[in-house]
Amino acid sequence: MAKIEHSPTLNTVIMVETTLKNMENSIMTIPELKRKLPKKVNHNTLMTILEYLEKSNKILMSVKGIIYTHTSPRIFKKMMAEGIEH
């Protein structure tokens, strides 16, 4: 029989994503993220969530830390309408 791994709850995924989305700096390390989370999250669970967020193109992870890259459709449409040239 295959061993079933524990999966994070949707609430935990949303909590981690919201914390990353609202970070003050443009980059956050994993230890900083753990301190900023409203509730403690098991390290392996957190890594599973970060892997999911990276695969869904919401974050980039590097040696220096985590960068939140996902832009809401509303903000993206506004950026496209305004363009980079004036």
C-alpha positions as CSV (number, residue, x, y, z in Angstrom):
1,M,0.0,0.0,0.0
2,A,1.3,3.5,-0.9
3,K,1.8,5.9,1.9
4,I,-0.4,8.9,1.7
5,E,1.4,12.2,2.4
6,H,-0.3,14.9,4.4
7,S,-1.6,17.7,2.2
8,P,-1.9,21.3,3.3
9,T,-5.4,22.7,3.8
10,L,-6.8,25.3,1.5
11,N,-6.9,27.8,4.5
12,T,-3.2,27.2,5.1
13,V,-2.3,27.7,1.4
14,I,-4.4,31.0,1.3
15,M,-2.7,32.2,4.5
16,V,0.8,31.7,3.1
17,E,-0.1,33.3,-0.2
18,T,-1.8,36.3,1.4
19,T,1.3,36.8,3.7
20,L,3.6,36.7,0.6
21,K,1.2,39.0,-1.4
22,N,1.2,41.6,1.4
23,M,5.0,41.5,2.2
24,E,6.6,44.9,2.7
25,N,9.8,44.1,0.9
26,S,10.1,42.8,-2.6
27,I,11.8,39.6,-1.4
28,M,11.3,37.4,1.7
29,T,13.3,34.5,3.1
30,I,11.7,31.4,4.4
31,P,12.6,32.2,8.0
32,E,11.1,35.7,7.6
33,L,8.0,34.1,6.1
34,K,7.6,31.7,9.0
35,R,7.8,34.7,11.5
36,K,5.3,36.7,9.5
37,L,2.6,33.9,9.3
38,P,-0.3,34.4,11.7
39,K,-0.1,30.7,12.6
40,K,2.7,28.2,12.8
41,V,3.1,26.0,9.8
42,N,5.1,22.8,9.7
43,H,8.3,23.2,7.6
44,N,7.4,20.3,5.2
45,T,3.9,21.7,4.7
46,L,5.3,25.1,4.0
47,M,7.7,23.8,1.5
48,T,4.8,21.9,-0.2
49,I,2.8,25.1,-0.4
50,L,5.8,27.1,-1.8
51,E,6.4,24.4,-4.4
52,Y,2.7,24.6,-5.4
53,L,2.8,28.5,-5.6
54,E,6.0,28.3,-7.7
55,K,4.5,25.7,-10.1
56,S,1.4,27.9,-10.5
57,N,3.6,30.9,-11.3
58,K,2.6,33.0,-8.3
59,I,6.1,33.1,-6.8
60,L,9.7,32.8,-7.7
61,M,12.1,31.2,-5.3
62,S,15.8,31.9,-5.4
63,V,18.8,31.6,-3.1
64,K,18.0,35.1,-1.8
65,G,14.4,34.3,-1.0
66,I,10.8,34.4,-2.3
67,I,9.4,37.0,-4.7
68,Y,5.6,37.2,-5.1
69,T,5.0,37.6,-8.9
70,H,1.3,37.0,-9.4
71,T,-0.7,40.0,-10.6
72,S,-4.5,40.1,-10.4
73,P,-6.3,40.4,-13.7
74,R,-7.6,43.8,-12.8
75,I,-4.1,45.2,-12.1
76,F,-2.7,43.5,-15.2
77,K,-5.4,45.0,-17.4
78,K,-4.7,48.4,-16.0
79,M,-1.0,48.0,-16.6
80,M,-1.6,46.9,-20.2
81,A,-4.0,49.8,-20.8
82,E,-1.6,52.4,-19.4
83,G,1.5,50.9,-21.1
84,I,5.0,51.8,-20.2
85,E,5.3,54.8,-22.5
86,H,3.3,58.1,-22.0
